[in-house]
Amino acid sequence: MLNSDLSHLSLAETAAENPPSTLLYADLATALDRLAPSASRAATLQATLSCWTAFVEVQVTTAVGKELLEPSEQLLLDFKLWMSADIGLAASTVHKRIQQLKQIASCAQALVSADRLPGTFANALRILINRSMRSLGSIAKTNSIDKSTLGTWLRGGRLHDSQRAAVLRLEQHFRVPPGTLSARVDFLEAAVGRRCQTDFGKRRSAQAAQSRGGDKLWIPFDYISIEWMKYLVHKCDDMRAEVIDAPNPAHPPVWRAKKPDACGIRIQPQMLLPSGLVVPSAGVAYGHLATYLGWRRQVTGLSDHESSSLAWLTDHQSVYAHASWKAERSGGVWHSGVRDFLAQVITMTRPVSGYLWQMPDFSKRILNAPSVLGYEPSEQTAENFVERWRTACAETHQRVKRLVKAKFPSGKKMPQARNPQQSLHDFMTDKIPLKRFLNRIVNYANRMKLRPWTRGRIKAERDVLLLLLLAANPLRISQFAMMQYHLDNSGNLYCDSKGAWRMRFKAADFKNEKGAANQDYDVPIASSLHSRIDYYLKAVRPELQDAESCPFVFLPTKGLGRAANAKRKLGMWDGDTIVDSLGGTVRRAIPEAKGFGAHSMRHLVATHYLRTRPGDVEGLASVLNDTIETVRQTYLSRLREPAFERIAESFDEVFESVRE
């Protein structure tokens, strides 16, 4: 029985002094079974807990209160006397029960603390880290978790199923009950199932697995930055003689520089001019160069510094071998990426106008020059020094031109390393290709509307609208990355005088400004999307990162780790990261989709257009904002299947009439 001297201490008064916990004695008993190291230990703790509940006269449905969490010395003394006098336990057993009760109380305290932690995983983790009085790096190292990963979690980053074990290790580290942290994580939100990959994706995954842990292929930019920046400035100089005297003034050999907010791709240091302008073409060109130099470094065994020079593009044997290596990695296909690399070598070594041809001092950067150039630069006279270098450049120029002519005959369709149709192939074979795709996306959107207003719901609302816009106005993803909205209707997304939504871009905003996109773009948006755009701008976009301080229509969700970090200071979210986000959404909506890219939508729309409007190549070119010739080469083969379907129907009809 409860000692009469303590009978005045009711549970109600205890609760008034300390906020009541939602932890019940029944929950505590269950936790003891789960946490005990053995079944015998669990039985011992359960016996002690039963003694305690009988002593303080509480039921298993009673909330654990101060009587266990903060027992007074007098209460523990009375418990000892009760076990000795009323139950008749030996002194040694009573002593053990008191020690076990203290362990039970510690467990209860941990459970109650966990119960009172904030509801979100990030905030709960932050409090536990602060309580531990240990640094983030120390906790990460102890639990075999990358420090940057912990930082991402603290910023609200999503967790995948593969990270569940790490969260369980943190629960053990902080000595909190199982589920304290893991129950606060919506692992399923990030789990999109095993990704169905295209043949290209499988090939790249296998190559990445083979090279994992090895040296990175690219040459570090710091080693070649001085040479590259001089070349970048040279390529953007529209007053060069070869630009002024270009045979085709409409297509001068000069790279365009844009303001950062007019460039929807990921901006890298090698794309930035000293003025702060961005040169998109430089990103692709540098990618080819850095891959070549990195590959050559691995083949020759030279150091990063020795390998980092534009001069190595004059080594035609290495250029040949690298081109073959690129084709081999793509299943033996000599694709446009190989051709573009070779074209870069041809341009830089071209007599008179080539950048390398004009820079004979580059010969000094080549080690073992006789085996590469056929001569030793240091042994040349002043007159021969320039002439021999130019001869070497001209020879490389001619050799690589012959290789291009042999591997890429004019008039022949360019082979593709990847099949853009494969990711959405099942939909492209439908008679109305867009119908089933849109149906799956809209069904996913309707399912998400049943969920609470969380970051996952906000992300889904944004991505669904973007997918629908890509289907209705199939531009490249960079256009949607740079799309702006202003209340005064001056942005790319705007309302006309009738209240209908439209989108517009200047010709200079497009990648192919010198080709098909040589006119300003101002077109209507499908009326069925107008209400969704209204809803997005009023309810969804304000919840996205920096929505109040920047004008871009599509923004990352708040605190999404990589996605948030990919956003530039000026507020833009780059197209590459948008594609990553859309890929996850498509896999949730259509698990069987074999990957996804924004370009897949262009192919799906093109297939749908030609199926429903056979032969209207000019109309499709206008929709895609591309040239008629490009559309013919890329998409006209899509007419073969529907044409054969029509002839098959006609044949069946005639054949049936003959049989009758």
C-alpha positions as CSV (number, residue, x, y, z in Angstrom):
1,M,0.0,0.0,0.0
2,L,1.0,3.6,-0.5
3,N,2.5,5.0,2.7
4,S,0.0,7.2,4.5
5,D,2.5,10.0,4.8
6,L,2.6,10.2,1.0
7,S,-1.0,9.7,0.3
8,H,-1.5,13.5,-0.2
9,L,0.7,13.3,-3.3
10,S,-1.8,12.5,-5.9
11,L,-1.2,11.9,-9.6
12,A,-3.3,15.0,-10.4
13,E,-1.0,17.2,-8.3
14,T,2.1,15.7,-9.9
15,A,0.7,16.4,-13.3
16,A,0.0,20.0,-12.4
17,E,3.7,20.5,-11.4
18,N,5.0,18.8,-14.6
19,P,3.1,18.6,-17.9
20,P,1.6,15.2,-18.3
21,S,3.3,12.7,-20.7
22,T,1.5,10.7,-23.3
23,L,3.7,7.7,-22.3
24,L,1.6,5.1,-20.6
25,Y,2.9,2.4,-18.3
26,A,1.7,-0.1,-21.0
27,D,3.9,1.6,-23.5
28,L,6.8,1.5,-21.1
29,A,6.4,-2.2,-20.6
30,T,6.4,-2.8,-24.3
31,A,9.6,-0.7,-24.7
32,L,11.3,-2.7,-22.0
33,D,10.6,-5.9,-23.8
34,R,12.1,-4.4,-27.0
35,L,15.1,-2.8,-25.4
36,A,16.2,-5.5,-23.0
37,P,19.3,-7.4,-24.1
38,S,17.7,-10.8,-23.4
39,A,14.4,-12.4,-22.7
40,S,15.4,-13.2,-19.1
41,R,16.5,-9.6,-18.5
42,A,13.2,-8.4,-19.9
43,A,11.3,-10.7,-17.6
44,T,13.2,-9.3,-14.6
45,L,12.5,-5.7,-15.5
46,Q,8.8,-6.5,-16.1
47,A,8.6,-8.0,-12.6
48,T,10.1,-4.9,-11.1
49,L,7.7,-2.7,-13.0
50,S,4.8,-4.8,-11.8
51,C,5.9,-4.3,-8.2
52,W,6.2,-0.6,-8.7
53,T,2.7,-0.2,-10.3
54,A,1.2,-2.2,-7.5
55,F,3.0,0.0,-4.9
56,V,1.9,3.3,-6.3
57,E,-1.5,1.9,-7.2
58,V,-1.6,2.8,-10.9
59,Q,-3.1,1.0,-13.9
60,V,-1.2,0.1,-17.1
61,T,-3.4,2.7,-18.9
62,T,-2.1,5.4,-16.6
63,A,0.4,8.0,-17.9
64,V,3.8,7.8,-16.5
65,G,4.3,10.8,-14.2
66,K,6.6,12.3,-11.6
67,E,6.3,9.3,-9.3
68,L,8.6,7.3,-11.6
69,L,10.4,10.0,-13.5
70,E,11.5,12.0,-10.4
71,P,10.9,9.8,-7.4
72,S,11.8,11.3,-4.0
73,E,14.2,9.5,-1.6
74,Q,11.3,9.0,0.8
75,L,9.2,7.3,-1.9
76,L,12.0,4.9,-2.8
77,L,12.6,4.1,0.9
78,D,8.9,3.4,1.3
79,F,9.1,1.1,-1.8
80,K,12.0,-0.8,-0.1
81,L,10.0,-1.3,3.1
82,W,6.9,-2.3,1.1
83,M,8.9,-5.0,-0.8
84,S,10.4,-6.3,2.5
85,A,7.4,-6.2,4.7
86,D,4.4,-6.7,2.4
87,I,5.9,-9.0,-0.2
88,G,8.7,-10.6,1.9
89,L,11.6,-10.2,-0.5
90,A,15.1,-10.8,0.6
91,A,17.3,-7.8,1.3
92,S,19.5,-8.6,-1.7
93,T,16.5,-8.9,-4.0
94,V,15.1,-5.6,-2.8
95,H,18.5,-3.9,-3.5
96,K,18.4,-5.3,-7.1
97,R,14.8,-4.2,-7.6
98,I,15.8,-0.6,-6.6
99,Q,18.6,-0.7,-9.1
100,Q,16.4,-2.1,-11.8
101,L,13.7,0.6,-11.0
102,K,16.3,3.3,-11.6
103,Q,17.1,1.7,-15.0
104,I,13.4,1.6,-15.8
105,A,13.1,5.3,-14.8
106,S,16.0,6.2,-17.1
107,C,14.2,4.4,-20.0
108,A,11.0,6.2,-19.2
109,Q,12.8,9.5,-19.1
110,A,14.2,8.8,-22.5
111,L,10.8,7.9,-23.9
112,V,9.2,11.0,-22.5
113,S,12.0,13.2,-23.8
114,A,11.5,11.6,-27.2
115,D,7.8,12.1,-27.0
116,R,8.3,15.8,-26.3
117,L,10.7,16.4,-29.1
118,P,9.5,18.5,-32.1
119,G,7.4,16.7,-34.6
120,T,9.8,17.2,-37.5
121,F,12.9,15.0,-38.0
122,A,15.2,18.0,-38.6
123,N,14.3,19.8,-35.4
124,A,14.3,16.7,-33.3
125,L,17.7,15.8,-34.6
126,R,19.0,19.3,-33.9
127,I,17.8,19.2,-30.3
128,L,19.4,15.8,-29.7
129,I,22.7,17.0,-31.2
130,N,22.7,20.1,-29.0
131,R,22.0,18.0,-25.9
132,S,24.9,15.7,-26.7
133,M,27.4,18.6,-26.5
134,R,29.3,17.1,-29.4
135,S,30.3,18.6,-32.7
136,L,28.5,17.6,-35.9
137,G,31.7,16.2,-37.3
138,S,32.3,14.0,-34.3
139,I,28.7,12.6,-34.4
140,A,29.0,12.0,-38.1
141,K,32.4,10.2,-37.7
142,T,31.2,8.0,-34.8
143,N,28.1,6.9,-36.7
144,S,29.7,6.4,-40.2
145,I,27.6,9.2,-41.7
146,D,29.0,11.9,-44.0
147,K,29.0,15.3,-42.3
148,S,27.4,17.0,-45.3
149,T,24.6,14.4,-45.1
150,L,23.9,15.3,-41.5
151,G,23.9,19.0,-42.5
152,T,21.4,18.3,-45.3
153,W,19.1,16.5,-42.9
154,L,19.3,19.4,-40.5
155,R,18.2,21.7,-43.3
156,G,15.2,19.5,-44.0
157,G,16.6,17.4,-46.7
158,R,14.7,14.2,-47.7
159,L,15.9,10.8,-46.6
160,H,15.8,7.7,-48.8
161,D,15.2,4.2,-47.6
162,S,18.9,3.4,-48.0
163,Q,19.5,5.9,-45.2
164,R,17.2,4.3,-42.7
165,A,20.1,2.3,-41.1
166,A,22.0,5.5,-40.5
167,V,19.0,7.0,-38.6
168,L,18.7,3.9,-36.5
169,R,22.4,4.3,-35.6
170,L,21.7,7.8,-34.5
171,E,18.9,6.6,-32.2
172,Q,21.4,4.2,-30.5
173,H,24.0,6.9,-30.3
174,F,21.7,9.4,-28.6
175,R,20.3,6.6,-26.4
176,V,16.7,7.3,-27.4
177,P,14.1,4.7,-27.9
178,P,13.7,3.1,-31.4
179,G,11.5,5.1,-33.5
180,T,12.3,8.4,-31.9
181,L,13.9,9.7,-35.1
182,S,12.9,7.1,-37.7
183,A,9.2,7.6,-37.0
184,R,9.6,11.3,-37.8
185,V,10.9,10.5,-41.3
186,D,8.7,10.0,-44.3
187,F,11.1,7.5,-46.0
188,L,8.4,6.6,-48.4
189,E,8.2,10.1,-49.7
190,A,11.7,9.8,-51.1
191,A,11.5,6.2,-52.0
192,V,10.5,5.9,-55.7
193,G,11.2,2.3,-56.2
194,R,13.9,0.6,-58.2
195,R,14.5,2.8,-61.2
196,C,13.7,1.3,-64.6
197,Q,16.6,2.3,-66.8
198,T,17.1,2.7,-70.5
199,D,19.9,0.8,-72.2
200,F,22.0,4.1,-72.1
201,G,21.3,4.4,-68.4
202,K,22.3,0.9,-67.7
203,R,25.5,1.3,-69.7
204,R,26.4,4.5,-67.8
205,S,25.6,3.0,-64.4
206,A,27.9,0.0,-65.2
207,Q,30.7,2.4,-66.2
208,A,30.3,4.5,-63.1
209,A,30.4,1.4,-60.9
210,Q,33.6,0.2,-62.6
211,S,35.3,3.6,-62.0
212,R,34.0,4.2,-58.5
213,G,36.8,4.9,-56.1
214,G,39.2,5.7,-59.0
215,D,40.5,9.0,-60.2
216,K,38.1,11.5,-61.7
217,L,38.4,11.6,-65.5
218,W,38.2,15.4,-65.8
219,I,41.3,17.5,-65.4
220,P,40.8,19.9,-62.4
221,F,39.9,23.4,-63.8
222,D,42.5,25.2,-61.7
223,Y,45.3,23.5,-63.7
224,I,44.1,24.8,-67.0
225,S,42.1,27.9,-66.0
226,I,44.6,30.5,-67.3
227,E,44.8,28.9,-70.8
228,W,41.1,28.3,-70.9
229,M,40.1,31.8,-69.9
230,K,42.4,33.3,-72.6
231,Y,40.7,31.0,-75.1
232,L,37.3,31.9,-73.8
233,V,37.9,35.7,-74.3
234,H,39.3,35.0,-77.7
235,K,36.2,33.0,-78.8
236,C,33.9,35.8,-77.6
237,D,35.8,38.6,-79.4
238,D,33.6,39.6,-82.3
239,M,36.3,41.9,-83.6
240,R,38.6,39.1,-84.6
241,A,39.6,39.1,-88.3
242,E,38.1,35.6,-88.9
243,V,34.8,36.9,-87.5
244,I,34.7,40.1,-89.5
245,D,35.7,38.2,-92.7
246,A,33.5,35.2,-92.0
247,P,32.0,33.7,-95.2
248,N,28.6,33.5,-93.6
249,P,27.9,36.6,-91.6
250,A,24.7,35.1,-90.3
251,H,26.8,32.4,-88.5
252,P,30.0,34.0,-87.4
253,P,32.5,31.9,-85.5
254,V,32.0,33.7,-82.2
255,W,30.5,32.5,-78.9
256,R,27.6,34.4,-77.5
257,A,27.7,35.8,-73.9
258,K,24.5,36.1,-71.9
259,K,23.5,37.6,-68.6
260,P,23.2,34.9,-65.9
261,D,19.4,35.3,-65.7
262,A,19.1,34.6,-69.4
263,C,20.9,31.3,-69.1
264,G,18.8,28.3,-67.8
265,I,21.7,25.8,-67.6
266,R,24.0,25.1,-64.7
267,I,26.7,27.8,-64.6
268,Q,30.3,26.5,-64.2
269,P,33.5,28.6,-63.7
270,Q,34.7,27.7,-67.2
271,M,31.6,29.5,-68.6
272,L,32.1,32.9,-66.9
273,L,33.8,35.8,-68.5
274,P,35.6,38.4,-66.3
275,S,32.7,40.7,-66.9
276,G,30.3,38.2,-65.2
277,L,28.6,37.2,-68.4
278,V,27.9,33.6,-69.1
279,V,29.0,31.7,-72.3
280,P,26.8,28.6,-72.6
281,S,28.9,27.1,-75.5
282,A,32.0,27.1,-73.3
283,G,30.4,24.6,-71.0
284,V,30.1,22.0,-73.7
285,A,33.4,22.7,-75.3
286,Y,35.2,22.6,-72.0
287,G,33.5,19.3,-71.2
288,H,35.0,17.7,-74.3
289,L,38.5,19.2,-73.6
290,A,38.6,18.2,-69.9
291,T,37.5,14.7,-70.6
292,Y,40.1,14.3,-73.3
293,L,42.9,15.7,-71.1
294,G,41.8,13.5,-68.2
295,W,41.6,10.4,-70.4
296,R,45.1,11.2,-71.8
297,R,46.5,11.7,-68.3
298,Q,45.3,8.2,-67.3
299,V,46.7,6.6,-70.5
300,T,50.1,8.4,-70.4
301,G,50.6,8.5,-66.6
302,L,51.4,12.2,-66.7
303,S,50.5,14.5,-63.8
304,D,47.6,16.9,-63.7
305,H,49.9,19.8,-64.3
306,E,51.7,18.1,-67.2
307,S,48.5,17.0,-68.8
308,S,46.7,20.4,-68.5
309,S,47.2,22.3,-71.7
310,L,45.3,23.0,-74.9
311,A,48.5,22.1,-76.8
312,W,47.7,18.3,-76.4
313,L,44.9,18.8,-79.0
314,T,47.6,18.8,-81.6
315,D,48.5,15.1,-80.8
316,H,46.4,13.6,-83.6
317,Q,47.2,10.0,-82.4
318,S,45.7,10.7,-79.0
319,V,42.8,12.5,-80.6
320,Y,42.1,9.4,-82.7
321,A,42.4,7.1,-79.7
322,H,40.2,9.2,-77.6
323,A,37.5,9.5,-80.2
324,S,37.5,5.7,-80.5
325,W,37.3,5.4,-76.7
326,K,34.2,7.7,-76.6
327,A,32.5,5.7,-79.3
328,E,33.3,2.4,-77.5
329,R,31.8,3.6,-74.3
330,S,28.6,4.3,-76.2
331,G,28.3,0.8,-77.5
332,G,30.4,1.4,-80.6
333,V,28.3,4.3,-81.8
334,W,30.1,7.3,-83.4
335,H,27.6,9.8,-82.1
336,S,27.3,13.6,-82.2
337,G,29.4,14.0,-79.0
338,V,32.4,12.3,-80.8
339,R,31.8,14.5,-83.8
340,D,31.6,17.7,-81.7
341,F,34.9,16.8,-80.0
342,L,36.6,16.3,-83.3
343,A,35.1,19.5,-84.7
344,Q,36.6,21.3,-81.8
345,V,40.0,20.0,-82.6
346,I,39.5,20.9,-86.3
347,T,38.5,24.5,-85.4
348,M,41.4,25.0,-83.0
349,T,44.1,23.7,-85.4
350,R,42.7,25.3,-88.6
351,P,45.4,27.2,-90.5
352,V,45.3,31.0,-90.1
353,S,42.1,31.2,-88.0
354,G,42.7,28.4,-85.6
355,Y,43.5,29.4,-82.0
356,L,46.3,26.9,-81.5
357,W,47.7,27.7,-85.0
358,Q,48.1,31.3,-83.8
359,M,49.8,30.4,-80.6
360,P,53.2,28.7,-81.3
361,D,54.4,29.1,-77.7
362,F,52.0,26.2,-76.8
363,S,54.6,23.9,-78.3
364,K,56.7,24.4,-75.1
365,R,54.0,22.7,-73.0
366,I,54.3,19.4,-74.9
367,L,56.5,16.8,-73.2
368,N,58.5,14.5,-75.4
369,A,57.6,16.7,-78.3
370,P,59.5,14.8,-81.0
371,S,57.1,11.8,-80.7
372,V,54.0,14.1,-80.8
373,L,55.1,17.0,-83.1
374,G,57.9,15.4,-85.0
375,Y,60.5,17.9,-83.8
376,E,61.9,19.4,-80.6
377,P,60.8,23.1,-80.2
378,S,63.8,24.1,-78.1
379,E,66.1,23.2,-81.0
380,Q,64.4,25.4,-83.5
381,T,65.5,28.8,-84.8
382,A,63.2,31.7,-84.3
383,E,61.9,31.4,-87.8
384,N,61.5,27.7,-87.8
385,F,59.9,27.7,-84.3
386,V,56.7,29.3,-85.6
387,E,56.7,27.5,-89.0
388,R,57.1,24.0,-87.5
389,W,54.3,24.5,-85.0
390,R,51.9,25.7,-87.7
391,T,52.8,22.8,-89.9
392,A,52.1,20.4,-87.0
393,C,48.7,22.1,-86.4
394,A,47.8,21.9,-90.1
395,E,48.7,18.2,-90.2
396,T,46.5,17.5,-87.2
397,H,43.7,19.6,-88.8
398,Q,43.8,17.6,-92.1
399,R,44.1,14.2,-90.4
400,V,41.1,14.8,-88.1
401,K,39.1,16.2,-91.0
402,R,39.6,13.0,-92.9
403,L,38.5,11.0,-89.8
404,V,35.3,13.0,-89.6
405,K,34.6,12.6,-93.3
406,A,35.1,8.8,-92.9
407,K,33.0,8.4,-89.8
408,F,30.3,11.0,-90.4
409,P,29.4,11.0,-94.2
410,S,27.4,14.0,-95.3
411,G,23.7,13.3,-95.8
412,K,23.7,10.3,-93.5
413,K,21.6,10.5,-90.3
414,M,23.7,11.0,-87.2
415,P,23.7,7.8,-85.0
416,Q,22.6,8.3,-81.4
417,A,24.3,7.0,-78.3
418,R,21.0,7.0,-76.5
419,N,17.5,6.4,-77.7
420,P,15.4,9.3,-76.5
421,Q,12.2,7.4,-77.3
422,Q,13.1,4.5,-75.0
423,S,12.3,6.2,-71.7
424,L,8.7,6.8,-72.7
425,H,8.5,4.1,-75.4
426,D,5.3,2.5,-74.1
427,F,3.4,5.7,-74.4
428,M,4.8,6.5,-77.9
429,T,3.3,3.3,-79.3
430,D,-0.2,4.4,-78.3
431,K,-2.5,5.7,-81.0
432,I,-2.8,8.9,-79.0
433,P,0.6,9.0,-77.2
434,L,-0.1,11.9,-74.9
435,K,-3.4,10.6,-73.5
436,R,-2.2,7.9,-71.2
437,F,0.9,9.9,-70.1
438,L,-1.3,12.9,-69.1
439,N,-3.8,10.6,-67.5
440,R,-1.1,9.1,-65.2
441,I,0.3,12.5,-64.3
442,V,-3.2,13.9,-63.5
443,N,-4.1,10.8,-61.4
444,Y,-0.9,11.3,-59.4
445,A,-1.7,15.0,-58.9
446,N,-5.2,14.0,-57.6
447,R,-3.7,11.5,-55.2
448,M,-1.3,14.1,-53.9
449,K,-4.2,16.5,-53.2
450,L,-5.4,14.1,-50.5
451,R,-2.2,14.6,-48.6
452,P,-1.5,17.3,-46.1
453,W,0.1,20.5,-47.1
454,T,3.7,19.3,-46.7
455,R,6.9,19.9,-48.7
456,G,6.2,16.7,-50.7
457,R,2.8,18.0,-51.6
458,I,4.1,21.4,-52.7
459,K,6.9,19.7,-54.8
460,A,4.3,17.5,-56.5
461,E,2.1,20.5,-57.3
462,R,5.0,22.4,-58.9
463,D,6.3,19.4,-60.8
464,V,2.9,18.4,-62.2
465,L,2.3,21.9,-63.6
466,L,5.8,21.9,-65.1
467,L,5.2,18.5,-66.8
468,L,1.9,19.7,-68.2
469,L,3.5,22.8,-69.5
470,L,6.2,20.8,-71.1
471,A,3.5,18.7,-72.9
472,A,1.6,21.8,-74.0
473,N,4.5,24.0,-74.9
474,P,7.5,21.6,-75.5
475,L,10.4,23.9,-75.2
476,R,13.8,23.0,-73.8
477,I,13.9,22.8,-70.1
478,S,16.3,25.8,-69.9
479,Q,13.5,28.1,-71.1
480,F,11.4,27.0,-68.1
481,A,14.3,27.5,-65.8
482,M,14.7,31.1,-66.8
483,M,10.9,31.8,-67.1
484,Q,9.9,34.9,-65.1
485,Y,6.6,36.2,-63.8
486,H,5.9,39.8,-62.9
487,L,2.7,41.3,-61.5
488,D,3.0,44.1,-64.1
489,N,2.8,41.4,-66.9
490,S,6.3,42.1,-68.1
491,G,7.6,38.6,-67.6
492,N,7.9,35.6,-69.8
493,L,4.7,34.2,-68.3
494,Y,1.9,36.8,-68.7
495,C,-1.8,37.3,-69.2
496,D,-3.2,38.9,-72.3
497,S,-6.0,41.4,-72.4
498,K,-8.6,38.6,-72.3
499,G,-7.1,37.1,-69.1
500,A,-5.6,34.1,-71.0
501,W,-2.1,32.9,-70.1
502,R,0.7,33.1,-72.6
503,M,4.5,32.7,-72.7
504,R,7.0,34.7,-74.6
505,F,10.8,34.7,-75.1
506,K,13.1,36.8,-77.2
507,A,15.0,35.1,-79.9
508,A,18.3,35.7,-78.0
509,D,16.9,33.6,-75.1
510,F,17.0,30.4,-77.2
511,K,19.9,28.0,-77.7
512,N,19.3,27.9,-81.4
513,E,18.9,31.6,-82.0
514,K,21.0,31.4,-85.2
515,G,18.8,28.6,-86.5
516,A,15.1,28.1,-86.2
517,A,14.7,30.3,-83.1
518,N,15.6,33.5,-85.1
519,Q,12.3,35.2,-84.2
520,D,10.7,36.2,-80.9
521,Y,8.5,33.5,-79.4
522,D,5.0,34.6,-78.1
523,V,2.4,31.8,-78.0
524,P,-0.8,30.9,-76.0
525,I,-0.9,28.3,-73.3
526,A,-3.6,25.6,-73.4
527,S,-6.8,27.0,-71.7
528,S,-7.1,23.8,-69.7
529,L,-4.0,24.8,-67.8
530,H,-5.0,28.4,-66.9
531,S,-6.7,27.5,-63.6
532,R,-3.7,25.4,-62.6
533,I,-1.4,28.3,-63.3
534,D,-3.6,30.6,-61.2
535,Y,-3.5,28.1,-58.4
536,Y,0.2,27.6,-58.6
537,L,1.0,31.3,-58.5
538,K,-1.4,32.0,-55.6
539,A,-1.0,28.9,-53.4
540,V,2.1,26.9,-54.4
541,R,4.8,29.3,-55.5
542,P,4.7,31.4,-52.3
543,E,5.8,28.3,-50.4
544,L,8.9,27.8,-52.5
545,Q,12.4,29.1,-51.7
546,D,12.9,32.9,-52.1
547,A,9.6,33.3,-53.9
548,E,9.2,36.8,-52.5
549,S,12.7,38.0,-53.6
550,C,13.1,36.6,-57.1
551,P,10.8,36.6,-60.2
552,F,11.4,33.1,-61.5
553,V,8.3,31.0,-62.0
554,F,9.8,27.6,-60.9
555,L,11.8,27.4,-57.8
556,P,13.2,24.7,-55.5
557,T,11.2,23.7,-52.3
558,K,12.7,25.1,-49.1
559,G,15.6,23.3,-47.6
560,L,15.9,20.6,-50.1
561,G,19.6,20.2,-49.8
562,R,21.1,19.7,-53.3
563,A,18.1,21.3,-55.0
564,A,18.3,24.4,-52.8
565,N,22.1,24.7,-53.2
566,A,21.7,24.4,-57.0
567,K,19.8,27.7,-57.0
568,R,22.0,30.6,-57.8
569,K,22.3,33.8,-55.8
570,L,20.0,35.6,-58.2
571,G,17.3,33.0,-57.5
572,M,17.3,30.9,-60.6
573,W,16.9,27.2,-60.4
574,D,19.0,25.5,-63.1
575,G,17.6,23.2,-65.7
576,D,19.7,20.2,-64.8
577,T,18.4,20.1,-61.2
578,I,14.8,20.6,-62.5
579,V,15.2,17.5,-64.6
580,D,16.4,15.6,-61.6
581,S,13.3,16.7,-59.7
582,L,10.9,15.9,-62.6
583,G,12.5,12.5,-63.0
584,G,11.6,11.6,-59.4
585,T,8.0,12.8,-59.8
586,V,7.6,10.8,-63.1
587,R,8.9,7.7,-61.4
588,R,6.3,8.1,-58.6
589,A,3.5,8.7,-61.1
590,I,4.7,6.1,-63.6
591,P,7.0,3.5,-61.9
592,E,7.5,1.6,-65.2
593,A,8.9,4.7,-67.0
594,K,12.5,4.0,-68.1
595,G,14.0,7.2,-66.9
596,F,12.9,10.6,-67.8
597,G,14.4,13.7,-69.4
598,A,12.8,17.0,-70.4
599,H,13.8,16.1,-74.0
600,S,11.7,12.9,-73.7
601,M,8.7,15.2,-73.6
602,R,9.6,16.8,-76.9
603,H,9.8,13.4,-78.5
604,L,6.5,12.3,-76.9
605,V,4.8,15.5,-78.1
606,A,6.3,15.2,-81.6
607,T,5.1,11.6,-81.9
608,H,1.6,12.6,-80.7
609,Y,1.5,15.5,-83.2
610,L,2.5,13.4,-86.2
611,R,0.1,10.6,-85.2
612,T,-2.8,13.0,-85.0
613,R,-1.7,15.4,-87.8
614,P,0.3,13.2,-90.3
615,G,2.6,15.1,-92.6
616,D,2.3,18.5,-90.9
617,V,6.1,18.9,-90.5
618,E,6.0,22.6,-90.7
619,G,3.4,22.8,-87.8
620,L,5.6,20.5,-85.7
621,A,8.7,22.6,-86.4
622,S,6.8,25.6,-85.2
623,V,5.6,23.8,-82.0
624,L,9.1,22.6,-81.2
625,N,10.7,26.0,-82.2
626,D,13.1,24.0,-84.4
627,T,14.0,23.9,-88.2
628,I,11.9,21.9,-90.6
629,E,15.1,20.0,-91.7
630,T,15.8,19.0,-88.1
631,V,12.2,17.8,-87.6
632,R,12.4,15.8,-90.8
633,Q,15.6,14.1,-89.8
634,T,14.6,13.4,-86.2
635,Y,10.9,12.7,-86.3
636,L,9.7,11.8,-89.7
637,S,10.5,8.1,-89.1
638,R,7.6,8.2,-86.6
639,L,5.2,8.3,-89.5
640,R,6.1,4.8,-90.6
641,E,4.1,2.9,-88.0
642,P,0.9,4.8,-88.3
643,A,1.3,4.7,-92.1
644,F,1.5,0.9,-92.0
645,E,-1.4,0.8,-89.6
646,R,-3.5,2.6,-92.2
647,I,-2.4,0.4,-95.0
648,A,-3.0,-2.7,-92.8
649,E,-6.6,-1.5,-92.1
650,S,-7.1,-0.8,-95.9
651,F,-5.7,-4.2,-96.7
652,D,-7.9,-6.0,-94.2
653,E,-10.9,-4.2,-95.5
654,V,-10.2,-5.2,-99.1
655,F,-9.1,-8.7,-98.2
656,E,-12.3,-9.3,-96.2
657,S,-14.4,-8.1,-99.2
658,V,-12.6,-10.5,-101.5
659,R,-13.1,-13.5,-99.2
660,E,-16.8,-12.8,-99.1
